[in-house]
Every structure is written in C-alpha cells, then in structure tokens.
Amino acid sequence: MRFVPDFIAQFFTSGSPLYKELQNMIGFTPGNIALYELALCHRSNNSNTTENNERLEFLGDAILGAIIGEHLFVKYPTRDEGYLTDMRTKIVNRKTLNQIALKIGLKSIMKFNEQDYYLRDSLIFGNALEALIGAIYIDKGYGRTRSFVRKRILLPFVDIELLESLEVNTKNKLIGWAGKQGRKIEFILLEEKLERGRKKFVVGVQLDDEIIASSTAGNKKEASKNAAEEAIKLLDMTL
C-alpha cells in the first residue's frame, strides 16, 4: 500500500546531520524515511494535500488521542469519563503540542516557508508533531508509537499532576467579572465546519452586543476556553 507520493526527494540522507537529528529526536532508526520527510513538509512548502503533512497530521491526531486516552484510563482507574476527557484535552492542546515540538527541535528539521513571518510563530510545529506521530505509526506500528509518545512527550514534558491542579475555568471567571461590572457576557457558537476531515467549532465571546474575541477548536469546550482567554487579554483583565 502506497502512503508516500513518488515525488518525495530524500533530504534526510543516511548519515547527514538532518538524519542524525531525526534519529536523536525519535529515539530509533526510521524505516521508510520518505514518510518522515512527508510528515515534516508543511503546506507552505507544497500546497498539494497529498504532498504535505496534512493527511499524516490527521492520522497522528487520532493515534495521539488514543495513546493519551489509554494512558489516562490506566493511571486514573476510578475517574469518570468527564474527568478523563478534560485531562486529555489539556494534554493535546494545540499550544501545548506546539511548545513540545519546539523543545524537541522539530522546527529545525521542518520544510516550510521560512520567509513567512507568521509561520515562524504559529502552531504549525505542533501540527507537524502530530504528523510525525502518524509517520511513526505507519512505519513502526502502534507499540513503537506509544513508546515514543510516553518517553519523548509525556514523561519529559507533561506534568499530569500539575495539570490536574490547574484552575482552567477561565470562562466562569470572565462571566464573574462581567457580573461585577454590570456587563453581559455570552458565548456564542459562530460556526461549525469541517477542516481537513475534522469537525471544528468557532465560538465567540459577546460582550453586551459586540463579539470581542473568538477561537476555533475541535470541541466547543476548548473553543470557549480559548475565546475567553483572548477576551481577557483584550480587556487587559487581571483575574
């Protein structure tokens, strides 16, 4: 079964600095190197959806969610579904994954339009991390992928106990602030759409009669939380 287009040219040649950097990053010798090249090719470098990392990102997102879900299921045997879902959402948060991708050095081996200043500070590196997970899954299978996620992502970069103790209900804090100020705050679903095969929700924060912030995420809860954070920044609030 073919997963990688024939056009992929190997820039991770055996023994090259980039190849060694990839090896150090993932902790093993890759088999089908073209898969990893595809995983690290952003659409700004090639807009054809079969010739960039978007499809692998889709797969990696699903695999990562399953691995994190399994990890939490085993770690918290008495917790209910709501708690496990909330914890998984915190761990696979786009900003969190992007920070992890930068820490492991993924940016330095990616192919993207470096002249685009927006991309330099965007979330494309977290997306590429998901694509890398998708490549590992196809190349090495679920067991090796699970080992990579645990050893290279969860253990060094995710403090589950700290996440558990964090106060993340920004939405309720914003509502409380509005009540004290005599203002009206509402969270409105602005749009529900499909993006690269995944459902996305756009939630806006409406202060009185004006939409002052909005955010897009894979579920309404995360979109509302992120929109609330943006509103707090805009209002220059200290909560």
Buried (B, 14 or more C-beta within 10 A) or exposed (E): EEBBEEEBEEBBEEEEEBBEBBEEBBEEEBEBBBBBBBBBBBBBBBEEEEBBBBBBBBBBBBBBBBBBBEBBEEEBEEBEEEEBBBBBBBBBBBEBBBBBBBEBBBBEBBBBEEEEEEBEEBBBBBBBBBBBBBBBBBBBEEEBBBBBBBEBBBEEBBEBEEBEEEEBEBBEBBBEBBEEEEEEBEBEEBEEEEEEEEEBBBBBBBBEEEBBBBBBBBBBBBBBBBBBBBBBEEBEEEE
